[in-house]
Amino acid sequence: MKNKKWINACILIGVLLFLCCACGLRKAEENQPSSNTQQEDEKEPIEIPPRSTEEPVEEPEEPASNEEKPEGIEPEKTQPASTKPFWQSETTRLTNNIISVASAGQADYKTNGPQRGWMSKNGELYSFYEGKYITTDTLVADGYLEKGLTAGEYKILLLHGSDLAELEGTSVPAGSMGFSVFAAVKQSGKYLIASAEGRAGIITEDGLDSLLAKYNQNHGKVKRLSSASAEYERILNYISLFEGRFDDYYVREIRMDNKHAVVVFSNRANPAAIKEYILENENNFWEVVYPNAQTEYYPVTTINRYLPHFNAEVLPSYTLASWQGSIVSNQGGVEAALFSAKAISSASEISYQCATSACAYAILTNGSRYACYTENGIWKAEFVASDNAARTLLLKKTGIDYGFLILDD
């Protein structure tokens, strides 16, 4: 029995010694690589880049670019950034810009355009009275656009959206199909275009040129037509056809280029009922395309909206609408002045008279012409040799063009 217990004790001690040896061997194996590496380093010195013993940390994101981006421009949230074409953000930025420019131009044109003679000149937004095209700088100065857009980079157009919609690559918003302000910017050889309602498409440079050609206003030299010319009578005949009656007219003037004519006239029954018609020449035939322009208080802007290819330089310098109710065919002061000047001995000797409260023009039965005006409340009459002389005299006396009173020679 004693021997059996001794044997079991020896076996137990052996197991414990085995386990201890196994643990020691495992530790030795774990330390072996560093030991071997150290030995190898001693034998063969090789430079190894130092490795950081610190825990790895996530690298911070790159700081946002310092470039100023227009407000409201955000990448599309439905599309992962990695799948976007590289030009997507630039197109979005430019689209946002031209919508902003078009919106500002539309608002400024609607609010201030008529008084300032804003119009479409060869398809681009233009200030007739200032003689210059509208740029982003103009819109910034007027308070309709924020700073930051280079004026020369953007074209500001004024045209019929329906004309733009005919071009390939366009999809004009329904609210911009009429006469509207558009903005365009060049990108990769083409023009990105938009209105206040949104993006309208991308068109080629040739496409833009063909579109603007429809709004060409260069129709030759503007001149005043002589009453002695055959074309003078032809134009009056076309007016008679339009009115449906053949009448004799008192013509103030006919101004024209090679495409349009503006006629300021009245019938002989009432010299004070002055009309202003615009005619267009098509294949050597004249047609009235804008009657009763005398009712327009802002003729440059309103006529341009209907006839954007019409050259506003053909219009007379006066605005007849501003004289409505002030023009009469019989002014008592004129008769008194003519009597004082000993030009007449009877009122029946006046064959033509047209006047306002301050100026008048009269032609006598003997053909003599008189320009009349008030000075210190007193009417005076001066003999003039021609209608141009009368116009010059009244302009000198008053600073106002009274050409609508003066009968054309």
LUMMARVO-474104 format. One line per 2 residues: number of its first residue (from 1); for each residue x, y, z of C-alpha. Coordinates in pm, 1 decimal, always signed. Layout:
<robas>
NUM> X:Y:Z | ...
</robas>
This chain:
<robas>
1> +0.0:+0.0:+0.0 | +277.1:+239.2:+96.8
3> +457.9:+162.4:-225.7 | +139.9:+237.7:-424.7
5> +100.4:+578.9:-258.4 | +462.1:+657.0:-327.9
7> +421.6:+567.8:-689.9 | +114.5:+797.9:-728.1
9> +300.4:+1084.5:-562.5 | +591.2:+1040.3:-802.5
11> +352.1:+1040.0:-1100.0 | +187.0:+1361.6:-976.6
13> +522.1:+1530.6:-926.0 | +621.7:+1425.6:-1278.1
15> +307.9:+1574.4:-1430.1 | +367.5:+1902.9:-1251.9
17> +728.6:+1913.4:-1367.6 | +611.5:+1844.6:-1725.2
19> +362.1:+2129.1:-1716.2 | +622.9:+2368.4:-1579.1
21> +867.3:+2273.7:-1851.5 | +597.5:+2319.2:-2117.7
23> +518.9:+2671.1:-1995.8 | +884.7:+2762.9:-1994.6
25> +930.4:+2629.4:-2344.2 | +630.9:+2834.3:-2469.8
27> +774.2:+3153.0:-2324.4 | +1103.8:+3081.9:-2487.0
29> +934.2:+3033.9:-2824.8 | +747.7:+3363.7:-2789.1
31> +1070.3:+3547.8:-2716.4 | +1261.4:+3367.4:-2988.8
33> +1166.6:+3597.9:-3290.8 | +1290.7:+3913.8:-3126.6
35> +1598.7:+3733.2:-3015.1 | +1660.1:+3599.0:-3362.1
37> +1592.7:+3937.4:-3516.5 | +1835.2:+4095.1:-3277.5
39> +2096.3:+3836.0:-3368.5 | +2032.8:+3888.7:-3737.4
41> +2058.0:+4264.9:-3686.4 | +2393.6:+4215.1:-3522.0
43> +2511.8:+3999.2:-3806.0 | +2363.8:+4204.4:-4095.8
45> +2287.3:+4568.2:-4011.3 | +1989.2:+4677.8:-4223.9
47> +1819.9:+5015.6:-4187.9 | +1452.8:+4971.8:-4107.2
49> +1219.7:+5274.2:-4084.9 | +1117.5:+5334.9:-3726.6
51> +764.2:+5223.1:-3645.7 | +543.0:+5410.6:-3412.2
53> +449.4:+5225.1:-3096.6 | +137.9:+5442.7:-3054.7
55> -210.5:+5316.5:-3125.8 | -329.7:+5401.4:-3485.0
57> -569.6:+5697.3:-3502.0 | -802.3:+5808.5:-3777.0
59> -658.5:+6077.1:-3998.9 | -848.4:+6409.4:-3975.6
61> -1056.6:+6511.5:-4274.1 | -901.1:+6765.4:-4510.7
63> -999.0:+7120.9:-4423.2 | -1273.5:+7270.4:-4634.4
65> -1162.1:+7475.1:-4932.9 | -1135.7:+7848.5:-4881.2
67> -1308.8:+7913.3:-5216.4 | -1634.6:+8102.5:-5178.0
69> -1929.2:+7900.6:-5304.2 | -2265.7:+8050.9:-5402.5
71> -2534.9:+8004.6:-5145.9 | -2768.7:+7715.3:-5202.7
73> -2529.0:+7499.5:-5405.6 | -2522.1:+7146.6:-5261.0
75> -2426.7:+6811.8:-5412.4 | -2709.3:+6578.2:-5494.5
77> -2788.5:+6374.8:-5182.2 | -2932.8:+6084.6:-5378.6
79> -2605.6:+6007.2:-5552.5 | -2282.7:+5898.8:-5377.1
81> -2003.4:+6148.1:-5428.6 | -1772.6:+5877.8:-5564.6
83> -2004.2:+5806.5:-5859.3 | -2042.7:+6170.2:-5969.2
85> -1869.3:+6290.7:-6286.0 | -1587.0:+6528.9:-6203.4
87> -1767.1:+6818.9:-6371.8 | -2096.5:+6780.4:-6187.6
89> -2027.3:+7032.6:-5910.3 | -1902.0:+7294.0:-6157.6
91> -2216.5:+7260.9:-6368.4 | -2428.7:+7291.6:-6057.4
93> -2240.1:+7604.4:-5953.7 | -2277.5:+7765.9:-6295.7
95> -2644.1:+7670.3:-6318.0 | -2708.1:+7827.5:-5979.7
97> -2526.5:+8143.2:-6092.2 | -2712.9:+8188.8:-6420.2
99> -3048.6:+8130.1:-6252.2 | -2955.2:+8402.2:-6002.2
101> -2849.0:+8638.8:-6282.3 | -3164.4:+8571.6:-6484.4
103> -3384.6:+8621.4:-6177.1 | -3215.4:+8950.7:-6095.0
105> -3237.1:+9068.3:-6455.8 | -3604.5:+8976.5:-6482.4
107> -3692.2:+9161.4:-6160.2 | -3492.0:+9472.2:-6254.5
109> -3635.3:+9475.8:-6607.6 | -3991.3:+9446.7:-6481.0
111> -3953.7:+9713.9:-6212.0 | -3721.5:+9971.1:-6367.9
113> -3686.2:+9872.8:-6733.1 | -3969.8:+10075.4:-6888.9
115> -3861.3:+10407.0:-6735.2 | -3499.3:+10346.6:-6833.8
117> -3567.8:+10220.5:-7183.7 | -3449.3:+9863.1:-7125.8
119> -3498.3:+9647.9:-7430.0 | -3366.8:+9355.6:-7630.8
121> -3097.7:+9475.5:-7865.9 | -2985.4:+9198.2:-8098.4
123> -3111.8:+8954.3:-7834.6 | -2923.0:+9097.9:-7535.8
125> -3061.1:+9311.6:-7252.5 | -2978.4:+9675.5:-7332.3
127> -3041.7:+10019.9:-7183.8 | -3152.1:+10241.4:-7473.5
129> -3128.1:+10573.5:-7290.3 | -2786.3:+10495.1:-7143.3
131> -2657.7:+10335.0:-7462.0 | -2506.5:+10025.8:-7300.1
133> -2570.7:+9655.5:-7245.7 | -2682.4:+9538.0:-6902.2
135> -2424.6:+9332.9:-6709.2 | -2407.5:+9169.5:-6368.6
137> -2245.5:+9491.5:-6244.2 | -2562.9:+9680.7:-6334.6
139> -2777.9:+9432.8:-6144.1 | -2545.7:+9453.9:-5842.1
141> -2558.9:+9834.7:-5848.7 | -2939.3:+9821.0:-5862.8
143> -2947.3:+9590.6:-5559.9 | -3090.3:+9285.8:-5737.8
145> -2777.7:+9067.9:-5735.2 | -2502.4:+8989.5:-5485.5
147> -2141.5:+9071.8:-5571.5 | -1895.5:+8811.4:-5686.9
149> -1983.8:+8737.4:-6050.6 | -1754.9:+8856.0:-6329.0
151> -1949.5:+9080.0:-6565.9 | -1781.5:+8957.7:-6883.4
153> -1845.4:+8590.7:-6806.8 | -2224.8:+8603.1:-6833.2
155> -2452.3:+8697.9:-7121.8 | -2785.5:+8848.8:-7018.8
157> -3043.5:+8788.9:-7289.5 | -3395.5:+8916.6:-7349.0
159> -3590.5:+8703.2:-7593.5 | -3894.2:+8483.7:-7649.7
161> -3851.7:+8151.2:-7471.9 | -4049.0:+7986.2:-7751.8
163> -3764.5:+8074.4:-7992.4 | -3510.3:+7917.5:-7758.8
165> -3725.7:+7606.3:-7722.8 | -3687.2:+7536.1:-8095.5
167> -3315.5:+7464.0:-8050.5 | -3178.2:+7117.6:-7983.9
169> -3065.9:+7057.5:-7626.8 | -3319.6:+7288.4:-7462.1
171> -3609.6:+7236.5:-7226.9 | -3753.7:+7578.8:-7152.4
173> -3969.4:+7607.6:-6838.5 | -4334.0:+7683.2:-6918.6
175> -4319.7:+8012.3:-6728.0 | -4039.0:+8139.5:-6953.7
177> -4190.3:+8069.5:-7294.2 | -4286.3:+8435.0:-7338.2
179> -4059.8:+8740.9:-7361.3 | -3821.1:+8677.7:-7072.9
181> -3473.5:+8745.0:-6940.2 | -3227.9:+8456.0:-6975.3
183> -2865.4:+8423.6:-6867.1 | -2597.6:+8217.9:-7038.3
185> -2242.1:+8116.1:-6953.9 | -1989.8:+7934.9:-7169.1
187> -1881.4:+7587.4:-7058.0 | -1671.0:+7343.0:-7260.8
189> -1743.3:+7524.1:-7587.4 | -2119.5:+7536.8:-7532.9
191> -2358.3:+7773.0:-7356.4 | -2541.1:+7672.6:-7041.7
193> -2860.5:+7880.3:-7034.1 | -3135.0:+7943.6:-6776.8
195> -3421.4:+8176.5:-6689.0 | -3561.7:+8284.3:-6354.9
197> -3777.5:+7970.0:-6371.2 | -3478.7:+7734.8:-6391.3
199> -3234.6:+7571.0:-6628.2 | -3332.2:+7586.2:-6995.2
201> -3063.7:+7366.4:-7148.8 | -2724.8:+7364.4:-7319.4
203> -2682.7:+7500.4:-7672.3 | -2390.6:+7526.3:-7909.5
205> -2226.8:+7855.4:-7996.3 | -2368.9:+7830.3:-8348.6
207> -2710.5:+7764.8:-8195.8 | -2684.7:+8080.9:-7987.5
209> -2574.9:+8283.6:-8289.7 | -2869.1:+8159.5:-8495.6
211> -3106.5:+8242.0:-8209.9 | -2976.0:+8597.2:-8171.4
213> -2992.2:+8649.4:-8547.6 | -3373.0:+8652.6:-8516.6
215> -3336.5:+8967.0:-8305.4 | -3106.2:+9152.0:-8542.1
217> -3190.6:+9524.0:-8548.8 | -2931.9:+9636.4:-8800.5
219> -3148.6:+9725.8:-9099.7 | -2949.5:+10005.6:-9255.9
221> -2921.7:+10376.2:-9192.4 | -3206.3:+10556.4:-9015.2
223> -3335.7:+10854.1:-9212.5 | -3628.6:+11090.2:-9243.3
225> -3820.2:+11025.4:-9562.3 | -3872.2:+11320.9:-9794.8
227> -4230.8:+11415.1:-9868.5 | -4131.7:+11448.8:-10233.9
229> -4041.1:+11079.4:-10268.3 | -4265.2:+10814.7:-10422.1
231> -4211.8:+10587.0:-10121.2 | -4369.3:+10855.3:-9901.4
233> -4701.4:+10825.0:-10082.6 | -4679.6:+10444.7:-10098.0
235> -4651.4:+10424.0:-9719.7 | -4950.9:+10654.0:-9673.4
237> -5151.6:+10436.8:-9912.7 | -5077.9:+10128.5:-9700.6
239> -5200.9:+10316.8:-9393.8 | -5521.7:+10398.0:-9580.3
241> -5565.6:+10029.9:-9663.1 | -5513.5:+9936.4:-9299.7
243> -5768.0:+10191.8:-9178.6 | -6013.8:+10089.1:-9446.5
245> -6059.8:+10438.0:-9582.5 | -5876.3:+10658.7:-9823.8
247> -5807.8:+10983.6:-9649.4 | -5582.8:+11283.1:-9677.8
249> -5342.5:+11310.8:-9391.1 | -5153.1:+11581.8:-9212.8
251> -4814.5:+11412.0:-9181.8 | -4566.4:+11528.6:-8918.9
253> -4285.2:+11298.7:-9026.3 | -4193.4:+10956.2:-9162.1
255> -3876.6:+10802.0:-9020.5 | -3743.0:+10474.1:-9154.6
257> -3461.9:+10227.3:-9215.8 | -3461.5:+9943.9:-9468.4
259> -3706.3:+9732.6:-9266.1 | -3944.6:+9958.8:-9070.4
261> -4110.0:+10297.7:-9097.9 | -4266.0:+10512.5:-8825.1
263> -4537.5:+10751.1:-8942.2 | -4668.9:+11035.5:-8722.2
265> -4987.3:+11178.3:-8871.7 | -5345.5:+11290.1:-8824.7
267> -5640.2:+11312.1:-9058.8 | -5735.2:+11655.4:-9186.7
269> -6063.2:+11660.9:-8997.4 | -5886.4:+11680.1:-8659.3
271> -5518.0:+11781.9:-8655.4 | -5503.8:+11726.0:-8277.8
273> -5586.5:+11352.6:-8306.3 | -5226.9:+11251.2:-8377.0
275> -5143.9:+10887.0:-8444.6 | -4818.4:+10694.5:-8465.2
277> -4801.4:+10376.0:-8674.0 | -4513.7:+10135.3:-8730.0
279> -4495.4:+9956.9:-9064.3 | -4273.5:+9670.2:-9177.7
281> -4145.4:+9609.2:-9527.3 | -4165.6:+9251.3:-9649.9
283> -4072.9:+9185.8:-10013.3 | -4132.2:+9552.6:-10098.3
285> -4480.0:+9557.2:-9945.1 | -4551.7:+9770.0:-9640.2
287> -4773.9:+9637.8:-9364.1 | -4888.1:+9808.7:-9044.0
289> -4745.7:+9592.6:-8765.1 | -4794.3:+9825.2:-8467.7
291> -5079.3:+10078.7:-8484.7 | -5151.4:+10338.8:-8218.7
293> -4801.2:+10355.9:-8075.8 | -4905.5:+10704.1:-7958.7
295> -5072.7:+10539.9:-7657.7 | -4747.4:+10393.5:-7521.9
297> -4594.4:+10586.5:-7233.5 | -4275.9:+10377.1:-7256.3
299> -4258.6:+10306.4:-7630.4 | -3898.9:+10180.9:-7637.1
301> -3970.4:+9893.6:-7397.2 | -4328.6:+9811.0:-7491.6
303> -4278.9:+9814.6:-7868.9 | -3959.7:+9612.2:-7832.6
305> -4151.5:+9341.6:-7647.7 | -4373.1:+9294.3:-7953.6
307> -4116.5:+9378.7:-8223.8 | -3775.5:+9283.6:-8080.0
309> -3610.8:+9314.2:-8424.1 | -3729.4:+9676.7:-8458.1
311> -3456.6:+9941.3:-8428.0 | -3574.7:+10186.7:-8161.3
313> -3361.8:+10458.7:-8324.6 | -3639.8:+10489.5:-8583.9
315> -3878.4:+10621.1:-8316.7 | -3911.5:+11000.0:-8284.7
317> -3750.5:+11163.0:-7981.8 | -4086.3:+11273.8:-7835.6
319> -4338.3:+11047.0:-7662.2 | -4689.4:+11128.2:-7781.6
321> -4860.2:+10953.3:-7489.1 | -4721.0:+11211.1:-7248.3
323> -4905.8:+11482.9:-7444.6 | -5245.4:+11316.1:-7445.0
325> -5516.4:+11568.6:-7364.9 | -5276.6:+11861.2:-7412.6
327> -5289.3:+11893.3:-7791.0 | -5554.6:+12113.2:-7952.5
329> -5634.5:+12213.7:-8307.5 | -5729.8:+12571.0:-8221.3
331> -5535.7:+12790.4:-7981.9 | -5673.4:+13140.6:-7924.8
333> -5332.8:+13273.3:-7826.2 | -5195.5:+13175.7:-8165.3
335> -5453.4:+13381.1:-8347.6 | -5376.9:+13678.8:-8123.9
337> -5003.8:+13641.1:-8191.1 | -5058.3:+13623.7:-8566.3
339> -5275.5:+13933.6:-8553.5 | -5008.1:+14112.6:-8350.2
341> -4742.9:+14011.3:-8603.5 | -4970.3:+14145.4:-8878.9
343> -4950.8:+13805.3:-9046.4 | -5329.2:+13778.6:-9081.4
345> -5626.6:+14009.2:-9090.5 | -5878.9:+13729.4:-9037.4
347> -5876.9:+13393.1:-8858.4 | -5999.0:+13235.1:-9182.6
349> -5650.1:+13288.0:-9325.7 | -5515.6:+13009.5:-9100.3
351> -5531.3:+12682.1:-9297.9 | -5353.5:+12461.2:-9042.1
353> -5298.8:+12491.3:-8670.6 | -5185.4:+12245.2:-8401.1
355> -5087.8:+12352.7:-8052.6 | -5031.0:+12284.9:-7684.9
357> -5073.0:+12535.5:-7403.8 | -4720.9:+12667.7:-7464.3
359> -4628.2:+12617.3:-7832.7 | -4796.4:+12595.4:-8171.5
361> -4741.8:+12572.6:-8542.2 | -4953.0:+12741.9:-8804.5
363> -4967.3:+12751.5:-9182.7 | -5155.7:+13026.5:-9360.9
365> -5358.0:+13002.3:-9677.8 | -5079.7:+13184.4:-9861.9
367> -4830.2:+12912.5:-9757.3 | -4648.3:+13113.5:-9491.7
369> -4537.7:+12918.2:-9181.9 | -4521.6:+13043.7:-8825.1
371> -4381.8:+12896.7:-8506.9 | -4564.8:+13030.2:-8202.4
373> -4470.3:+13018.1:-7833.7 | -4542.4:+13186.9:-7502.7
375> -4296.6:+13420.5:-7337.4 | -4378.8:+13563.2:-6994.3
377> -4739.5:+13461.3:-7051.3 | -4764.2:+13636.8:-7387.7
379> -4799.6:+13451.4:-7720.2 | -4552.0:+13539.0:-7994.1
381> -4535.4:+13431.0:-8358.8 | -4221.7:+13409.5:-8573.1
383> -4205.9:+13343.4:-8943.3 | -4008.3:+13031.1:-9039.6
385> -3891.6:+12914.2:-9380.4 | -3950.5:+12541.0:-9326.8
387> -4066.9:+12273.3:-9087.1 | -3707.1:+12207.8:-8982.1
389> -3657.4:+12574.6:-8904.5 | -3974.8:+12574.2:-8691.9
391> -3858.3:+12267.0:-8502.2 | -3519.1:+12419.8:-8433.9
393> -3674.8:+12748.1:-8314.3 | -3915.6:+12585.9:-8069.1
395> -3642.9:+12357.2:-7937.9 | -3421.5:+12657.3:-7878.2
397> -3698.1:+12849.8:-7700.5 | -3826.7:+12566.1:-7483.7
399> -3572.7:+12282.4:-7483.2 | -3853.2:+12045.7:-7595.2
401> -3900.3:+11869.2:-7928.3 | -4240.0:+11981.7:-8060.5
403> -4204.5:+11796.5:-8389.3 | -4547.4:+11637.0:-8347.1
405> -4707.9:+11980.2:-8398.8 | -4513.4:+12071.7:-8708.3
407> -4650.8:+11976.0:-9047.4 | -4400.3:+11798.0:-9273.4
409> -4291.4:+11994.9:-9576.8
</robas>
